[in-house]
Amino acid sequence: MNVIFENLFSWILFVLTIVTGIAYFYDYKFTRPKRLASVDKARKETAGNLNSKLEKEMLEPKDIIGQTGSLFFVILFVFVFRAFIIEPFRIPSGSMLPTLQDGDFIAVSKWSYGIRNPLTNSILINTSTPQRGDVIVFKYPEDKNVDFIKRVVGLPGDIVIYQNKNIYILKAGSDKDAIPEQVSTKLIETLEEEISGIGLADKYEVYEEQLGDISHRMRLNTNAPMMSQYFYKQENTPVGMWRVPDNCYFVMGDNRDNSKDSRFWGFVPMENIKGKTLGIWLSFDFKHDSSSSMPEWLPSAVRFDRIGGLK
């Protein structure tokens, strides 16, 4: 039962596909021949001059079964496309700033890390595994009904250290005398953002960070503490150090001081991963002037400059 709730929308689409499929084939086998016969009879009565519009109307199903069946191919396409090709997601928070913003709609590849059973998320065919720097969507390990999006920092067997807001990684398979390497960062800019409602501003430093082959931007809040007292404590390791288990990944948000990620709850099992983020296909701005009468859930503008890759 938990599997159904964790993949509820996929189950709904699956059931709709089955129901509309049965209706379509019932109509095709038993009702459509009667409509075709009626059209043939009308053609004979009009000496082949049956109005095309009237003919089309006569061929359209009028009963509930036929009308339900007419939705079959649309729902089948949506189910297959979403389950095996690309699934859309909306970014609901700022934990991935500056890469992704609240209001971005992203396309997530469903085949990058294996062809999966859409009803259970189990891997049917292996393709590849997440790489350092990939932005992934996954089921939050503490509540699998919730989808999270973060960046892969540590791979299975890695040792990840977070100290003084710097990341150090000792890669899996390194020599015994090897030391963890600091992830390369380069300061790009410093900016200020107003803290909503109190008239103060937070100061952020934006860095270019290199994780594996991927270069991306991340930011730090210079006024925020590390919150290490809330870090996930792994057995036999000091605070701020984690050894990534087999078949698991260590992930972090690009908005480092405003992200609930592996530092606080642990690792992402491979079975929880839903796909790899390909890019932004739509972006809405939901900010409204104080004088605006528009509801907050209505977008105020389309951010065309954000559509494309990962900004």
MOSULHU-V411910 format. One record per residue. SS is DSSP state (A for helix, B for strand, O for the rest). BURIAL is + if it has 24 or more other ideal C-beta (glycine too) atoms within 12 Angstrom, else -. Layout:
BEGIN
ss=SS burial=BURIAL
ss=SS burial=BURIAL
END
This chain:
BEGIN
ss=O burial=-
ss=A burial=-
ss=A burial=-
ss=A burial=-
ss=A burial=-
ss=A burial=+
ss=O burial=+
ss=A burial=-
ss=A burial=+
ss=A burial=+
ss=A burial=+
ss=A burial=-
ss=A burial=+
ss=A burial=+
ss=A burial=-
ss=A burial=+
ss=A burial=+
ss=A burial=-
ss=A burial=-
ss=A burial=+
ss=A burial=+
ss=A burial=-
ss=A burial=+
ss=A burial=+
ss=A burial=-
ss=A burial=-
ss=A burial=+
ss=A burial=-
ss=A burial=-
ss=A burial=-
ss=A burial=+
ss=A burial=+
ss=A burial=-
ss=A burial=-
ss=A burial=+
ss=A burial=-
ss=A burial=-
ss=A burial=-
ss=A burial=+
ss=A burial=-
ss=A burial=-
ss=A burial=-
ss=A burial=-
ss=A burial=-
ss=A burial=-
ss=O burial=-
ss=O burial=-
ss=O burial=-
ss=O burial=-
ss=O burial=-
ss=O burial=-
ss=A burial=-
ss=A burial=-
ss=A burial=-
ss=A burial=-
ss=A burial=-
ss=A burial=-
ss=A burial=+
ss=A burial=+
ss=O burial=-
ss=O burial=+
ss=O burial=-
ss=O burial=-
ss=A burial=-
ss=A burial=+
ss=A burial=+
ss=A burial=-
ss=A burial=+
ss=A burial=+
ss=O burial=+
ss=O burial=+
ss=A burial=+
ss=A burial=-
ss=A burial=-
ss=A burial=+
ss=A burial=-
ss=A burial=-
ss=A burial=+
ss=A burial=+
ss=A burial=-
ss=A burial=-
ss=A burial=+
ss=A burial=+
ss=A burial=+
ss=O burial=-
ss=B burial=+
ss=B burial=+
ss=B burial=+
ss=B burial=+
ss=B burial=+
ss=O burial=+
ss=O burial=-
ss=O burial=+
ss=O burial=+
ss=O burial=+
ss=O burial=+
ss=O burial=+
ss=O burial=+
ss=O burial=+
ss=O burial=+
ss=O burial=+
ss=O burial=+
ss=O burial=+
ss=B burial=+
ss=B burial=+
ss=B burial=+
ss=B burial=+
ss=B burial=+
ss=B burial=+
ss=O burial=+
ss=O burial=+
ss=O burial=+
ss=O burial=+
ss=O burial=+
ss=B burial=-
ss=B burial=+
ss=O burial=-
ss=O burial=+
ss=O burial=+
ss=O burial=-
ss=O burial=+
ss=O burial=-
ss=B burial=+
ss=B burial=-
ss=B burial=-
ss=O burial=-
ss=O burial=-
ss=O burial=-
ss=O burial=-
ss=O burial=+
ss=O burial=-
ss=O burial=+
ss=O burial=+
ss=O burial=+
ss=B burial=+
ss=B burial=+
ss=B burial=+
ss=B burial=+
ss=B burial=+
ss=O burial=+
ss=O burial=+
ss=O burial=-
ss=O burial=-
ss=O burial=+
ss=O burial=-
ss=O burial=-
ss=B burial=+
ss=B burial=+
ss=B burial=+
ss=B burial=+
ss=B burial=+
ss=B burial=+
ss=B burial=+
ss=B burial=+
ss=O burial=+
ss=O burial=+
ss=O burial=-
ss=O burial=+
ss=B burial=+
ss=B burial=+
ss=B burial=+
ss=B burial=+
ss=B burial=-
ss=O burial=-
ss=O burial=+
ss=B burial=-
ss=B burial=+
ss=B burial=+
ss=B burial=+
ss=B burial=+
ss=O burial=+
ss=O burial=-
ss=O burial=-
ss=O burial=-
ss=O burial=-
ss=O burial=-
ss=O burial=-
ss=O burial=-
ss=O burial=-
ss=O burial=-
ss=B burial=-
ss=B burial=-
ss=O burial=+
ss=O burial=-
ss=B burial=+
ss=B burial=-
ss=B burial=-
ss=B burial=-
ss=B burial=-
ss=B burial=-
ss=B burial=-
ss=B burial=-
ss=B burial=-
ss=B burial=-
ss=B burial=-
ss=O burial=-
ss=O burial=-
ss=O burial=-
ss=O burial=-
ss=B burial=-
ss=B burial=-
ss=B burial=+
ss=B burial=-
ss=B burial=+
ss=B burial=+
ss=B burial=+
ss=B burial=+
ss=B burial=-
ss=B burial=+
ss=B burial=-
ss=B burial=+
ss=O burial=-
ss=O burial=-
ss=B burial=+
ss=B burial=-
ss=B burial=+
ss=B burial=+
ss=B burial=+
ss=B burial=+
ss=B burial=+
ss=B burial=+
ss=O burial=-
ss=O burial=-
ss=O burial=-
ss=O burial=-
ss=O burial=-
ss=O burial=-
ss=A burial=-
ss=A burial=-
ss=A burial=-
ss=O burial=+
ss=O burial=+
ss=O burial=-
ss=O burial=+
ss=O burial=-
ss=O burial=-
ss=O burial=-
ss=O burial=-
ss=O burial=-
ss=O burial=+
ss=B burial=+
ss=B burial=+
ss=B burial=+
ss=O burial=+
ss=O burial=+
ss=O burial=-
ss=O burial=-
ss=B burial=+
ss=B burial=+
ss=B burial=+
ss=B burial=+
ss=B burial=+
ss=O burial=+
ss=O burial=+
ss=B burial=+
ss=O burial=+
ss=O burial=+
ss=O burial=+
ss=O burial=+
ss=O burial=+
ss=O burial=+
ss=A burial=+
ss=A burial=+
ss=A burial=+
ss=A burial=+
ss=O burial=+
ss=O burial=+
ss=B burial=+
ss=B burial=+
ss=A burial=+
ss=A burial=+
ss=A burial=+
ss=B burial=+
ss=B burial=+
ss=B burial=+
ss=B burial=+
ss=B burial=+
ss=B burial=+
ss=B burial=+
ss=B burial=+
ss=B burial=+
ss=B burial=-
ss=B burial=+
ss=B burial=+
ss=B burial=-
ss=O burial=-
ss=O burial=-
ss=O burial=-
ss=O burial=-
ss=O burial=-
ss=O burial=-
ss=O burial=-
ss=O burial=-
ss=O burial=-
ss=O burial=-
ss=O burial=-
ss=O burial=-
ss=O burial=-
ss=O burial=-
ss=O burial=-
ss=B burial=-
ss=B burial=-
ss=O burial=+
ss=A burial=-
ss=A burial=-
ss=A burial=+
ss=O burial=-
ss=B burial=-
ss=O burial=-
ss=O burial=+
ss=O burial=+
END
